[in-house]
Amino acid sequence: MVRREIVDRAKYLLTPWAGMLGAGFGWALSHQVGSDLVQDNCNIANPVVMILIGVVGLAIAAFGGLVSWRAVGREEGGRKFVSFVGALMAALFSIAIFMQTVASLLLPGCFG
């Protein structure tokens, strides 16, 4: 019983922030894993791997944005504002993830 209350409280507190957290984690994962692959061994960073990394990053950001967007209708005051900003951040960071993924396809992996 106590455990369920803790989980419900955590969901209540984190739902408006999901867009911000998901966008940040998705972009960080996409950026760091992609750049680490290219810098460690540029031959490993083929287009299929880079697209998969981008898709995973986009999925994380989109999921967080969706959770925040759904919370916009249920929340009031500051929590509604945070939910809205979180959904917008997820959209903005999704564009950044998409552009990074496209850049990895346009630029040669072993450049320089």
N, C-alpha and C positions, 0 to 999 in steps of 0.2 A: 504494500500500500504506500509506504513512504517513498519507495523507489519510483513508482508511477508518478507521484506528485513532483518529484525532482525532475523527471523527464518532461512532464508537462510545463513546469516552470521554465526549464531551459529552452523549450520550443517557443514559449511565449516571449522570452527575452531575445532570442536570436532571430526570430522570423523577420523582423524589419531589416536586420543587418545582413541577411543572407545574400543580397545582391552585391553589397560591397565586399563581403568576404569571398564569395564565389568568384567575382570578377578579379579580385586580387590574386587568389590562389590559382585560378585558371591561367591568367596572364603570366604569373611567376613560373608556373610549371612549364608552359609553352616556351617561354623565353629561355629559362635556364636549361632545360633538357635539350632544346634545339641548339642553343649556342655551345653547350658542353659537348654535344656530339660533333659539331663542326670543328671545334677547337681541338678536341682530343684526337680525332681521326676523321678527316674530312671525307674519306671514301665511304664511311658508314652512313653519312648523312645523305642518302638517296631520296628522291622525291616522295616515294611511298612512305618512308619513315617520317619525313617532315610533315606530310599531310596528316598522318595518324596522330602525331604530336599536336598539330593544330586543331584537329577535330576533338581530341580529348580536352584540350584547353577551352575550346568553344563550348563543349558540353557542360563543363564545370561552371563557366561563367553564365551560360544560358539557364542552367538549373537554378543557380542563385538568384538571377534576375526574375525568373518566373515565380519563385517563392516570395520575393519582395513585392512583385507586381500584384500577386493574389492578396497580399496583406494590405495593400493600399485601400481596398474597399472595406476592410474590417476594422482598421485602426482609426484613431482620432488624434488630433493635435500633433505633437512632436513625433510620435511614432509613425503617423501617416506620412509626414515629411521625410523621415529617414527611409521609410519603405519606398517612396517615390524616387528619392535620390539614389537608393541602392539599385532600383530597376534601371534607372538612366545610366548609372555607372557600369552596370553589366552590359548594356548596349554599347557604350563607348569603348569599353575594354574589349568587347567582342570584335569591334572594328579593328582595334590594334592587333589582336591575335590574327585576324584574317589577313591584314596587311603584312605581318611578319611571315605568315605562311606563304603568301604569294611571293614575297621577296626571296624566300628560300628556294622557290622554284625558278625564279628568273635569274638569280645570281649563281654563278658556278660555285660548287661546294669547295673545291680546292683552288681558291683564288689567291694569286700572289706568290 
